[in-house]
Amino acid sequence: MVRSDDVDHAIARREFLRRAGTAGLVVAGASTLAGWTGLARAGVLDAPSGDDTPADPDAALARLMRGNRRFVRGKPKHPVDSDERRQASVGKQAPFAAVLACADSRVPPEIIFDQGLGDLFVVRVAGNIAGPDELASLAYAAEHIGVDVILVLGHDGCGAVETTIEVVEGRADPGEYAILTDAIAPAVRTAQSSGATGTELLQASVEQNVRIVTAQVPEQSHGIDAEIARRELAVVGGVYHLTTGKVTLLD
């Protein structure tokens, strides 16, 4: 539960940042994810728009998905960032979105969302889990940098999830991977309860892991929870498909 003084503190900090000319904190509650997914299906997110700083979580999510569509079509806008852009980012950073992604080498957020230098605040760890380090990093992005959306990004064929399935089924010893498999195991057990096996179990576990982590981010971060109470930050989940390059948002 968020206390009123936490909300007041968040309001005061936001107002200070706005007056100082720093990017404000923009968050919409995770409860609106279904609405955003509906917009994507309706084609609203295909509306043409520039890549200026998004004004709210809807615009931030739309910008990410437009970039992913460009990537899928093989028509990126940011194949190489200029020296001018690099120099302009030396003194400050102003990413519009944070992405908690798997460390898999095939899933680089800046490329699959076709974003340039300084556009994304990226946290990567095998299995896209939300441990203390990841949560602290995301909280910093929300409270001090002002990202509009936090996207938890899983991907099909995830090795960390596949290893967890083997551990849960008793076919492997987690060993030094236990910190990962322990975090992912609840998702695997939930997926198993549906009767899924084989490839279907892996995909169901990947999706369930994203859903669990998406819920954990605000639940386990006081700072992010306080920002969501202001309804100016969105925490959403999605899955990247290796074959097509497409990112699918989860309900």
Buried (B, 14 or more C-beta within 10 A) or exposed (E): EBEEEBBEEBEEBBEEBEEEEBBBBBBBBBEBBEEBBEBBEEEEBEEEEEBEBBEBBBBBBBBBBBBBBBBBEEEBEBEEBEEEBEEEBEEEBBBBBBBBBBEBEEBEBBBBBBBBBBBBBBBBBBBBBBBEEBBEBBBBBBBBBBBBBBBBBBBBBBBBBBBBBBBBEEEBEBEEBEEBBEBBBBBBBBBBEEEBEEEEBBBBBBBBBBBBBBBBBBBBBBBBBBBBBBBBBBBBBBBBBEEEBBBBBBE
